[in-house]
Amino acid sequence: MLLKLIPFYQFVWIDELMLYHRKHQKNNTNHVKETADCLKSTIEETLRNWGNVYAPVFRYEGECIILDDLIYIDV
């Protein structure tokens, strides 16, 4: 939802814990591989929607995916 709002509103970074995430056995985020795949797809789709001027560089730590860098694409 937040990614759909970004093009229309300004956001600021708040360097403070704003919520607590309760973890239990049935959390979807316990499925690390599926969560990593969804995150990667979301980042790629969002960058395309924002003009496709950056290419994401991902790295993995175990099954966890990390957005390591954004490379500017000179169009």
N, C-alpha and C positions, 0 to 999 in steps of 0.2 A: 504494500500500500504506500509506504513512504517513497519508494522509487517512482511511483506514478505522480506523487505530489511535488517532487523536487523541481520539475520544469516550470511550475506555476507559482511557487512560493520560495522565500529565502529561509534558510536554516542556519543555525549557529551550533557550534560544538559546545557541549556542556561537559566538562571534564569531571564528572561526578557520577557515582552509581545512582541510577534512576529507578531500577527495579531489581527484584530478586527473581531468579528463575528456579522454580522448584523442580527437581529432577526425581523421576520415578521410573520404574521398569517399563512402563508403556509409552514413554516419551518417543516421539518420532525421531528426535535427534540422537537417540541411541543407535540408530541405523546409520553408522558413520559413512559408509560408502554412498548410500542413496542421498544423504544430506550433502555430501561433497559434490556429487553430480548435479544436484539441484542448485547449489550455490554457484558452481561454475557456469551453468546455463543462464542463471539470473544475471550474473556479471556480464557475460557475453551479450545477452539480449539488451541489457541496459546501455552498454557502451554503443551498440548499434543504434538504439533509439536516441541517444544523445549526439548523434552526428557521425558515428563510426570513425572518429579521429584518433582513437587510442586502441592499441592491441594489448590485451592482458597477458602477463607472464605469470604462470602458476608454478608452484612447487608443492611437493607433498612431504609431509612428515607422517610416516606411517600411512594410514588411510585418510588423514586430515589434509585438506587442500588449503593452500595459503596463496592469496594474491600477492605476489612478490614484487611486481612492477607493472607500470603502464608505459608502453612505448608509443610516442607520438608518431602518427602516420602522416607524412607530408603529402597532402592531396593536391 
